[in-house]
Structures are given as C-alpha cells and as structure tokens.
Amino acid sequence: MHSYHIQTIAGDGIGEEVTGCAIATLRKAGERYGFGIDFVEHDWGSDYYFQHGRMMPANAIETLRKADAILLGAVGHPDIPDHVTLHGLLLPIRRNFDQYANVRPAVLYEGVASPLKGYPPRAIDMVVVRENTEGEYAPVGGFVHQHQPDEVAVQTSVFTRHGCERVIRYAFELARKRNGKRRVTSVTKSNAQAYSMVLWDRVFQKIAAEYSDIETESLLVDAAAMNFVRRPDSFDVVVASNLFGDILSDVSAIVAGSIGLAASANIDPSRKNPSLFEPVHGSAPDIMGRGIANPLAAILSASMMLDHLGESKAAAAIDGAIREVLREGKARTADLGGAGTSAEVRDAIISKL
C-alpha cells in the first residue's frame, strides 16, 4: 500500500479545529481507497512566534521539503501585525517552493444560497488562478526616515515575462481540463499601471493565440469586481496578479455562498517541490475554541491535495460527500444558516465515505 508523507501546520485561531477535521477525513479516505498517510504536525504559527520571536524555525523550509504535500490551517493573530505573520510563514513557503499557481475554486453547491438572487446550484462555477510568487507581493521596497514625521515607504511590484507566461498558460491548460465554459478571463489595471499590467496584457494575448479552442476576455479589475456580482455565472477560469487574484477570490467565495467553503491550492506545477493546500478563510479569532468553524474549506482543500497527488477517486469521493451533506442540509455551520458544530459536519462527511 502506497503511503504519503503529509506535513501539516494547523497554525492559528480556528486552524487547529478545521485542520483536525481535514486530517480525520483524509484518514478515512485512505482506509476506503487503499493508501496510507503519514502525518507530521508542526506547532508553527503565532504561539511559536510568542515563544521564539519567529513564526517558524530557521530550518522549516528544509523540513517541509521532505513532504509530498503540505496542509495549512490558518495564519493570523490579533496581537501580531498581519505582515509579520504572513511574511514569517506562508509567503516564504510559497516562494521557496515556487508555488506560482494559487488555485481558488468557487462553486454554488446545491443546498447553499448565494446572497445574489436567481442563481440555481452550479450556475456559479469558477476558479480564480492567482499569480503567487511575484507581482504586488514581491518583497521589494523599504522605508526612509522610518517612524519619523517625514517617513517614506516604497513598495515595488515585480512582473516578469516568465512569471506572467507560466501562470497564464496554467490558466489556459486548466480551462481545457475543466468541464466548464472553456473561457479564460484576464484581469489587470493596465489603463493606470502602464508598465507591469501592459506587459501582462501582451503576454496574455500571445498565450491566447496558442489556444484557439478557448474563449478569452480581458477586464480591468474594477469591471471584474462589478461583474463578479453582476454576472458571476459568466466566468470559468479567471487569471490575475497576486493582489487582484487575492481580492477577487474572496468576492467569488462570498457570491458562491460562504468563505467557509473557499478552498485553495498553492501549486508548483513542475512538482519539483511540495505544494501547499489551505482554506482561504483565515484564522477567525472571534470564533476560535468554540467548535463552530466551518471545516468544509479545509476538507475541500484536502480533496484538492489528494487530486494533486493522483488519488483522484478518493478526491472525488470527498467532494461528492460534501455535496451530499450540503444538499441534505442537516449538518451545517452558522455561516450556512445552520447551528451545527465543526465535529458534526466532519462526522457527516466521514459517514458518507
């Protein structure tokens, strides 16, 4: 029996709760579909920061490099600035492992109500592909006269032709694989950002010419944000820069019913490095420890992980179990209009497996 080496970082807030639910589901899927999983759990995150002054140990990247995949819960604490938690853990993992494709699906499931009227189940079914290693999140910049009245901050975005080409091509290949509208929408702000986004637009046009079977659309980010609300059913694969993809994927999650359903994958398509899978929703410190967090985003992320590892039947089974539980509507958390606990939702998923 094949066994996978999965390293987990539950992290902060509700991270431990939802990651535990995902691990339990993965164990059951392994039993059902004949593969093993060796989990190694790390206590890295904000608690680690309070003890050691850093979010993870100095050798963390080399430790994680041994994994077949990484499962992350959440990062963020109200007593630590967000840029410290993010740059201390998640962003170094993404960059060191060249996880340049951040994949964030948004599906309106049966049994889930969109805040937008008139959309039946599956009418909204899109995926945002976010460039994940450069762009607006590149660590290039600095302060002058820091903490003084005349303080200056410089933040430089970095767009390379190589970086644009590979993530845009990934989006087109994904559109070919999906049972969707076979459409790729590129999102920029090239009317205002006349260098970086113009480069992106040129690369998009060049790549699009190689995929005559795929319909294309180019939108400015403000128009895209409007159309995610006005016509979310028209989107299939959306490809955007690091910042725009981050923001728009939250919009896509909420029009599909809840950010508690928002799974994501940080992919190194070359498979030279481990990829990382995580729910989008963050650490939600306001509900931590109450056992009421929606675990479905973490479980869906675990399903994406299995699919990436080649366990497509097990991944499809988890996805199908989630759809059935949502359709039945018996076990659901408060964000979906229910009163269920994380454990009740987890157990309902596992029972379907």
C-alpha positions as CSV (number, residue, x, y, z in Angstrom):
1,M,0.0,0.0,0.0
2,H,1.4,3.4,-1.0
3,S,1.8,5.9,1.8
4,Y,2.1,9.7,1.5
5,H,4.1,11.9,3.8
6,I,2.0,14.9,4.6
7,Q,3.2,17.7,6.8
8,T,0.6,19.9,8.5
9,I,0.7,23.3,10.0
10,A,-2.6,24.0,11.9
11,G,-1.4,27.5,12.7
12,D,-3.6,30.0,14.4
13,G,-7.2,30.6,15.5
14,I,-9.6,28.0,14.0
15,G,-6.7,26.5,12.1
16,E,-6.3,23.6,14.5
17,E,-10.0,22.9,14.5
18,V,-10.5,22.7,10.8
19,T,-7.2,21.0,10.1
20,G,-8.1,18.3,12.5
21,C,-11.4,17.7,10.6
22,A,-9.5,17.6,7.3
23,I,-7.0,15.0,8.7
24,A,-9.8,12.8,10.0
25,T,-11.4,12.9,6.6
26,L,-8.1,12.1,4.8
27,R,-7.5,9.1,7.1
28,K,-11.0,7.7,6.3
29,A,-10.4,8.3,2.6
30,G,-7.1,6.4,2.9
31,E,-8.8,3.5,4.5
32,R,-11.5,3.4,1.9
33,Y,-9.3,3.8,-1.2
34,G,-6.2,1.8,-0.1
35,F,-3.5,4.3,0.6
36,G,-1.7,5.4,3.8
37,I,-0.9,8.9,5.1
38,D,1.9,9.6,7.4
39,F,1.1,12.9,9.1
40,V,3.8,15.1,10.7
41,E,2.3,18.0,12.6
42,H,4.2,21.3,13.2
43,D,3.3,23.7,16.0
44,W,4.4,26.7,14.0
45,G,2.4,30.0,13.9
46,S,1.7,32.8,16.3
47,D,2.1,30.7,19.5
48,Y,5.5,29.7,18.2
49,Y,6.2,33.4,17.5
50,F,5.4,34.4,21.1
51,Q,7.9,31.8,22.3
52,H,10.7,32.2,19.7
53,G,10.3,35.5,18.0
54,R,9.6,34.0,14.6
55,M,6.7,32.2,13.0
56,M,8.6,29.0,12.2
57,P,12.1,27.7,12.8
58,A,15.1,28.6,10.6
59,N,15.2,25.1,9.1
60,A,11.5,25.0,8.3
61,I,11.8,25.1,4.6
62,E,14.2,22.2,4.5
63,T,11.9,20.2,6.8
64,L,8.9,20.9,4.6
65,R,10.9,20.0,1.5
66,K,10.6,16.3,2.5
67,A,6.8,16.3,2.3
68,D,4.7,15.0,-0.5
69,A,2.3,17.9,0.2
70,I,1.6,20.4,3.0
71,L,-1.7,21.1,4.6
72,L,-2.1,24.5,6.3
73,G,-4.9,25.6,8.6
74,A,-4.7,29.4,9.1
75,V,-2.2,32.2,9.9
76,G,-3.0,35.4,11.8
77,H,-3.3,36.7,15.4
78,P,-4.8,40.0,16.6
79,D,-1.7,40.7,18.7
80,I,0.7,40.3,15.8
81,P,0.7,42.6,12.8
82,D,-0.5,40.7,9.7
83,H,2.6,41.5,7.7
84,V,4.7,39.7,10.4
85,T,2.6,36.5,10.3
86,L,2.3,36.4,6.6
87,H,5.9,37.2,5.7
88,G,7.0,34.9,8.5
89,L,5.4,31.7,7.4
90,L,3.1,31.5,4.3
91,L,4.9,33.7,1.8
92,P,8.3,32.2,2.3
93,I,6.8,28.7,1.7
94,R,5.1,29.9,-1.5
95,R,8.3,31.5,-2.8
96,N,10.9,28.9,-1.7
97,F,8.8,26.1,-3.3
98,D,8.0,28.1,-6.4
99,Q,4.2,27.6,-5.8
100,Y,3.4,30.1,-8.5
101,A,-0.2,29.0,-9.2
102,N,-2.7,29.7,-6.5
103,V,-5.9,28.0,-7.4
104,R,-9.2,29.0,-5.8
105,P,-12.4,27.4,-6.9
106,A,-15.8,28.9,-6.2
107,V,-18.9,26.7,-6.7
108,L,-22.5,27.4,-5.7
109,Y,-23.5,24.0,-4.3
110,E,-27.0,22.6,-4.1
111,G,-28.3,23.4,-0.6
112,V,-26.3,26.6,-0.4
113,A,-27.9,30.0,-1.0
114,S,-26.0,32.8,-2.8
115,P,-26.5,36.3,-1.5
116,L,-27.4,37.1,-5.1
117,K,-30.9,36.3,-6.3
118,G,-31.8,34.0,-9.1
119,Y,-28.8,31.7,-9.3
120,P,-29.6,27.9,-9.1
121,P,-27.0,25.3,-8.0
122,R,-23.9,25.1,-10.2
123,A,-24.8,28.3,-12.0
124,I,-21.7,29.8,-10.4
125,D,-18.7,27.6,-11.0
126,M,-15.5,29.4,-11.5
127,V,-11.9,29.2,-10.4
128,V,-9.5,32.1,-9.8
129,V,-5.9,31.4,-10.7
130,R,-3.7,33.9,-8.9
131,E,-0.1,34.5,-9.6
132,N,1.5,33.6,-6.3
133,T,5.2,34.4,-6.2
134,E,5.8,37.9,-7.5
135,G,3.7,40.9,-8.6
136,E,2.4,43.3,-5.9
137,Y,3.5,40.9,-3.1
138,A,7.2,40.8,-4.2
139,P,9.3,41.8,-1.1
140,V,10.9,44.7,-2.8
141,G,10.9,48.1,-1.1
142,G,11.7,49.8,2.1
143,F,11.4,52.7,4.5
144,V,13.2,56.0,4.6
145,H,13.1,58.1,7.8
146,Q,11.1,55.3,9.4
147,H,8.7,56.3,12.2
148,Q,9.6,60.0,11.6
149,P,7.1,62.7,10.6
150,D,8.5,62.7,7.0
151,E,8.6,58.9,6.7
152,V,8.6,57.5,3.2
153,A,7.6,53.9,2.2
154,V,8.4,52.5,-1.2
155,Q,6.7,49.3,-2.4
156,T,7.7,47.9,-5.8
157,S,5.7,45.4,-7.8
158,V,7.7,42.9,-9.8
159,F,6.3,41.5,-13.0
160,T,8.5,39.2,-15.2
161,R,7.6,37.9,-18.6
162,H,8.5,34.4,-17.3
163,G,6.2,34.8,-14.3
164,C,3.3,36.1,-16.4
165,E,3.7,33.5,-19.1
166,R,3.7,30.4,-16.8
167,V,0.7,31.4,-14.7
168,I,-1.4,32.5,-17.7
169,R,-0.5,29.2,-19.5
170,Y,-1.5,27.3,-16.4
171,A,-4.9,29.0,-16.6
172,F,-5.4,28.0,-20.2
173,E,-4.5,24.4,-19.5
174,L,-6.9,24.4,-16.6
175,A,-9.7,25.7,-18.8
176,R,-9.1,22.8,-21.2
177,K,-9.4,20.3,-18.3
178,R,-12.4,21.7,-16.6
179,N,-16.0,20.8,-17.7
180,G,-16.8,24.4,-17.9
181,K,-17.3,27.2,-20.4
182,R,-13.8,26.9,-21.8
183,R,-13.2,30.6,-21.2
184,V,-10.2,32.4,-19.6
185,T,-10.7,35.9,-18.2
186,S,-7.6,38.0,-17.6
187,V,-7.8,40.8,-15.0
188,T,-5.5,43.8,-15.0
189,K,-5.4,47.6,-14.5
190,S,-3.3,48.4,-17.5
191,N,-5.0,51.8,-18.1
192,A,-3.3,53.0,-14.9
193,Q,-0.4,50.7,-14.4
194,A,1.2,51.3,-17.8
195,Y,4.2,49.0,-17.4
196,S,3.6,45.9,-15.3
197,M,0.0,45.4,-16.4
198,V,0.7,46.3,-20.1
199,L,3.3,43.5,-20.0
200,W,0.7,41.1,-18.5
201,D,-1.8,42.1,-21.3
202,R,0.8,41.5,-24.0
203,V,1.7,38.1,-22.6
204,F,-2.0,37.1,-22.3
205,Q,-2.6,38.0,-25.9
206,K,0.4,36.0,-27.0
207,I,-0.6,32.9,-25.0
208,A,-4.3,33.2,-26.0
209,A,-3.2,32.9,-29.7
210,E,-2.0,29.4,-28.9
211,Y,-5.4,28.3,-27.5
212,S,-7.9,28.9,-30.3
213,D,-10.3,26.5,-28.6
214,I,-10.6,28.7,-25.5
215,E,-12.7,31.9,-25.4
216,T,-11.0,34.9,-23.8
217,E,-11.9,38.0,-22.1
218,S,-9.8,40.9,-20.7
219,L,-11.2,43.1,-17.9
220,L,-10.0,45.9,-15.8
221,V,-10.1,44.9,-12.1
222,D,-12.8,47.3,-11.2
223,A,-15.0,46.0,-14.0
224,A,-14.2,42.4,-13.0
225,A,-15.2,43.1,-9.4
226,M,-18.5,44.5,-10.6
227,N,-19.1,41.6,-12.9
228,F,-18.3,39.0,-10.2
229,V,-21.5,40.4,-8.6
230,R,-23.5,41.3,-11.8
231,R,-22.8,38.2,-13.8
232,P,-20.8,35.6,-11.8
233,D,-22.3,32.8,-13.9
234,S,-20.3,34.0,-17.0
235,F,-16.9,33.2,-15.5
236,D,-15.0,30.0,-15.9
237,V,-11.2,30.4,-15.3
238,V,-10.0,33.9,-14.1
239,V,-6.3,34.6,-14.1
240,A,-4.9,37.6,-12.2
241,S,-1.9,39.1,-10.5
242,N,-1.1,38.3,-6.9
243,L,-3.1,41.2,-5.4
244,F,-6.0,41.2,-7.8
245,G,-6.4,37.4,-7.6
246,D,-6.3,37.6,-3.8
247,I,-9.1,40.2,-3.6
248,L,-11.3,38.8,-6.3
249,S,-11.2,35.2,-5.0
250,D,-12.8,36.5,-1.7
251,V,-15.6,38.0,-3.8
252,S,-16.1,34.8,-5.8
253,A,-16.3,32.9,-2.5
254,I,-18.9,35.0,-1.0
255,V,-21.2,35.1,-4.1
256,A,-21.0,31.3,-4.0
257,G,-22.4,31.3,-0.5
258,S,-19.7,31.5,2.1
259,I,-16.0,32.0,2.6
260,G,-16.3,28.9,4.8
261,L,-16.4,26.9,1.5
262,A,-13.3,28.6,0.0
263,A,-10.6,26.0,-0.6
264,S,-7.3,26.7,-2.3
265,A,-4.1,25.1,-3.6
266,N,-0.6,26.7,-3.9
267,I,0.8,24.6,-6.7
268,D,4.3,24.0,-8.1
269,P,3.2,22.5,-11.4
270,S,6.7,21.2,-12.1
271,R,6.3,19.0,-8.9
272,K,9.9,19.6,-8.0
273,N,8.7,21.0,-4.7
274,P,5.8,20.1,-2.4
275,S,2.6,22.0,-3.0
276,L,0.5,23.6,-0.1
277,F,-3.2,23.4,0.4
278,E,-5.2,25.7,2.7
279,P,-8.6,27.1,3.3
280,V,-8.9,30.8,2.3
281,H,-10.9,32.0,5.3
282,G,-8.1,32.9,7.7
283,S,-7.8,32.3,11.5
284,A,-11.1,33.8,12.6
285,P,-10.0,34.5,16.2
286,D,-13.5,35.7,17.1
287,I,-14.8,32.1,17.0
288,M,-11.7,30.1,17.9
289,G,-12.2,27.4,20.5
290,R,-16.0,27.3,20.2
291,G,-16.0,24.4,17.8
292,I,-18.4,26.1,15.3
293,A,-16.0,26.9,12.4
294,N,-17.0,25.6,9.1
295,P,-14.5,22.8,8.3
296,L,-15.6,22.3,4.7
297,A,-13.0,24.7,3.2
298,A,-10.2,22.7,4.9
299,I,-11.7,19.4,3.8
300,L,-12.2,20.7,0.2
301,S,-8.5,21.8,0.3
302,A,-7.6,18.2,1.4
303,S,-9.6,16.9,-1.5
304,M,-7.6,19.2,-3.9
305,M,-4.4,17.8,-2.3
306,L,-5.4,14.2,-3.0
307,D,-6.3,15.0,-6.6
308,H,-2.9,16.7,-7.0
309,L,-1.2,13.5,-5.5
310,G,-3.0,11.3,-8.1
311,E,-5.7,9.9,-5.7
312,S,-8.5,11.2,-8.0
313,K,-11.1,8.6,-6.9
314,A,-10.6,9.5,-3.2
315,A,-10.7,13.2,-4.0
316,A,-13.9,12.8,-6.0
317,A,-15.4,10.8,-3.1
318,I,-14.7,13.6,-0.6
319,D,-16.1,16.2,-3.0
320,G,-19.2,14.0,-3.5
321,A,-19.7,13.5,0.2
322,I,-19.5,17.3,0.8
323,R,-22.1,17.9,-2.0
324,E,-24.4,15.3,-0.4
325,V,-24.1,16.8,3.1
326,L,-24.8,20.3,1.8
327,R,-27.7,19.1,-0.3
328,E,-29.3,17.3,2.7
329,G,-28.8,20.4,4.9
330,K,-28.8,18.5,8.2
331,A,-25.2,19.2,9.3
332,R,-24.2,22.8,8.6
333,T,-22.5,25.6,10.5
334,A,-23.7,29.1,11.2
335,D,-22.2,30.7,8.1
336,L,-24.5,28.5,6.1
337,G,-27.6,29.2,8.2
338,G,-27.3,26.1,10.5
339,A,-26.4,25.5,14.1
340,G,-24.1,22.5,13.7
341,T,-20.6,22.2,15.1
342,S,-17.4,21.5,13.2
343,A,-17.3,18.0,14.5
344,E,-20.9,17.3,13.4
345,V,-20.1,18.4,9.8
346,R,-16.9,16.4,9.9
347,D,-18.7,13.3,11.0
348,A,-21.4,13.7,8.4
349,I,-18.7,13.9,5.7
350,I,-16.9,10.8,7.0
351,S,-20.2,8.8,7.2
352,K,-20.7,9.4,3.5
353,L,-17.3,8.0,2.8
